[in-house]
Amino acid sequence: MLHVKNLKIRMMRTFKCICCGAKIKPLYPEHLDALKPQSGMWDDGTVELITMPYGSILDMNKYLIGICDNCIIKKEKEGVILDYDVYYENQELIEERKKKINKIRRLIK
């Protein structure tokens, strides 16, 4: 079964966006690693490997998915996905505020 899956991945030179179906093509297909397409450079989108976490009915299943740049921008504006750097930058600010509040609370006691 694993051999069949690897063969299917090797044959995939383009991926479709999981949102709109747009084709996502590698910038340099001759350099694309057939067993690690997520490490390649893609035109107008990305291909990523996701592993479903514990608690999912698909626990530990792995999927290669493609998503185009336009859908990433659209879904971020809709609040469906988060910009990782912005999210964690805000989390740091929240943590700083919590520390300040806790410090004030200790001083008041």
N, C-alpha and C positions, 0 to 999 in steps of 0.2 A: 504493500500500500504506500509506504514512504517513497518508493521509487516512482510511482505514478504521480504523486504530488510534486516531487522534484522536477519531473519531466514537464508537468503543466506550468510550473514557475519558469522553467527555462524557455518555454515557448512564448511566454507573455512578454512582449516588447512594448506594449502600451497598457495602461490601466485606465479604467473609467472612473470618473469622480463619483463617489458614493452619494452625492446630493443631486447633481444635475446630469450626470452621464457623459460629461465632456471628456474627450480623450486627453490623457496625460502621457506625453511621450518623453523618452530619455533624451537629454541634450547630446550625449555621446553614446549611442547604442553599442558601438564597438568596444567601449570600456565598461559596459554594464555587467556586473557580477550576477550571473543567473541565479545563484543561490542566496544572494543578498541584495535584491533590487532596492531595498530601502536605503542602501548606502550610496546609491547613484544620484546623479544630478538630473532633475526633471524639469521640463519646460512647462511653465504656467501652472505649477502645482507641486505636490509631493506624494511620495509613496512611503508608507510607514508600516512597521510591524507592530501590532498590538497584541498583548496577551490578556485574556480575560481573567479578572481577579477572583479570588476566593469569594464565594457568595453569589456569583453569577451562575446561572444554569449552564453556562458555557465555560465554567471554571477550567482554566489552564489551556483552553483552545487558543491557537495563535492564528492571526489573520493578517494578510497583506492588504492594505486598503489604500486607495488613491483619493485625494481631494484636491480640487483645483483652487487656484489663488482667489478667483472671484467668489467661490462659495465660502472660503475661509473668511474673507472680508465681510461678506453678507452675514454669515452666522455669528461673527464677532459683534457686528452692529446690533443683531437681534438678541444678543446675550446668550446665545446657545453654546458658544465656546468662549474660552477666556484666553487672552494673551498671557502666556506664562510669566514673562518678565514683569508685566504691569501688575498681575495678580500678586506675585510674591513681593514686589516692591511695596504694594499697599499692605500686605501682610506684615512686613517689617515695620511700617508706620504704626499699624495697629498694635503690634507687640511693644513698640516704644511707648505708646500711649498707656498701655496696660501697666508697664513698669513705673511710669510716672505717677499714675493713679495709685498704684500699690504703695509707692514711696510716700505720697501725700497721706494716704490712709494710716501708714505706720507713724508718721509724724503727728497726726491728730490724736492717736490713741494715747 
